Amino acid sequence: HSPRPAIPSLSPAAFAIPRCRPTTKALSPTPSLSSSHCPVLDSSATTRGVHRRPSSMSAGKDADMTEEERSIALEKATRAMTAFSNRYLANTKTKYCSDLSVPAVVIKGLAEHKVTLGTPLCPCRYYEDKESEAKDGFWNCPCVPMRERNECHCMLFLTEDNAFVGDKTE
């Protein structure tokens, strides 16, 4: 049998938002990786693939922004989501993950969605229609499972009994 392919190293940069995620189109039987480690989606039965941002991202709230305006908005949203997360930790007696790259990536994703969708939609889930999900509000941070049961799928807000809980509260 053939040797296993090397697994690319995972660093916070590997999880940069926006992430490429499969749309409703199926992945090709043997998905290949583009230079950014995003799956190439098969748009037909041929080997021709597509690699583009999901339409809900390209038609987002930031569609009319210049690159500089978007960068400023993203920096502002990142500061706001960091402040929100720190307050939420204090209010719920939860803590960040012991691996601080986890909350860093999640907060970056929340900020990205704040800019593109107008609301901090959970960045750790797949959505067929992000705009619809953002309007629905169920997965807007803090999501309903977090508010009702202290269950954070993203591992942003962890309770003391979680094996990955750290000691950071800001």
N, C-alpha and C positions, 0 to 999 in steps of 0.2 A: 504494500500500500504506500501511498505517497506521504511525505513528511507533513506535519501540521504547519500551517503558515504562522509566521511570527505575530504575536499580539502586540499592537502598538502600545507604547507606554501611555498611561493616562495621567495627565497633569490637569490642573484647573483650566489651562488654555484649551484642552481637548473638549471641554464642556462649554465653550463659549456660546452665548445665546446670540442670535437665534440658532437653534440646533436644526439640522435637517432631520425631518421625521417623515415617515411614509405617509402619503396621502391615501385616498381611498383606492388608488391603483396598487396592484400587488407588486411586491419586490420580485425581481427576476429570480429564477430558481437558484442561481449562484450569484448573489449580490456582490458587485465589486465596490471597492472603496475609491472615492475620488481623493484628490490630494488633501482635502480637509477631513477625511475619514467619515464622510457622509455617504449613505447608501445611494447608489445610482438607481433611480426608479425606472422600471421598464414601462414605457408608455404604450407599447403594443406587443404583439407576439414576436417582433423582430428584436435584434440586439441593440437597436437604437434606444438610448436612455435619455432621460431628462434630469436636469439638476437645477432647480430653481427654488426660490422662497415660496412657501405656500401662499396662495392668493389672499388669505386673510391677513397675512403679514404685509404684503406689498400694498394693500389698499387701506392700511391702518391710519390711525390718527396722525401719524408722522409723515404721511405721503407728500404733503406740501412743504415740508421743512427742508431747508438747506442742510448740508452735511454739518456745518458749524452749529446751526440751531438744534439739530438733532443731538449732537454731542453735548451741548449745554443742557438740553432737556434731560438727557440720560444721566448726566452727572447730578443734576438736581434731584431726579427721581431716585437715584441710588442713595443719596444722602437722606432723602425722606423715608425710603424703605428701611434703611439702617436704623434711623431714629424710631420708626414704628416698631421694628423688630425688638429693639432694646426695651422700649416701653412695654411691649407685649410680654416679653420674658419676665419683667418685674411684676406685672399684673397677674400673671398666671403661674408664677413660681416654677417656670420651666427654665431650661438652660440650652445653650448651643451644643452642638455635637463636639466631641473631643477633637475631631479633625476639622480645624477651622476653615479648610477649603470648602467644606460642605455648605455652611451658611453663607460663605462668600459667593459661591456660584448660585445658590438659591436666591439670595438678595439681588444679585445681578439680573437674574431671570425675571424676578418680580418687577424690578425697575424697567426692564425692557418692555414688559407687557404694560406697565403703567404708561409708557410713552406711546407704544403702538396701538394699544386697545383702550387706554384711558382708565384702566383698573388693574390692580395687581393679581391677575389670574395666575394660579399655581403653574409654575414652569416645569413641573416634574411629571406631568401627565400628557397623554396624547389626546388631541381634540380634532374631530373632523371639521368643526366650525368654531374657531376660537372666539369670534365676535359674538356668536350666539351664546356660548358658554359664559363669556364675560358678562353679558346682559342678564343671564339667568342668575348668576351670583353664587351658586353652590360651591364652586371651586375658587372663588376670589379669596385671597388671604386676609384674615384667617378663614379657612374653609369650614364648612359645616361640621365635618368630622372632628376638626380641632376644637371648634367652639363647643360641641356637644360632648365629646369623649376624650379630649386631649390627645387625639391621634393625628400626628403630622406625618403624612406620607413622605414629605421632602426631607424629614429629619432636621428641620430648622428649629422647631420648638420641641425639646425633649424633656420628658419627666424623669425624675430621679431613678425610677426602676428600669430605665432603658440602658442596655449594655453599652451604648455609645455615648451616653451623656458625658459632657465635659464639665468644667467648673466655671466657664465663662458665662456671664450674664449681660455682657455688652460688648 
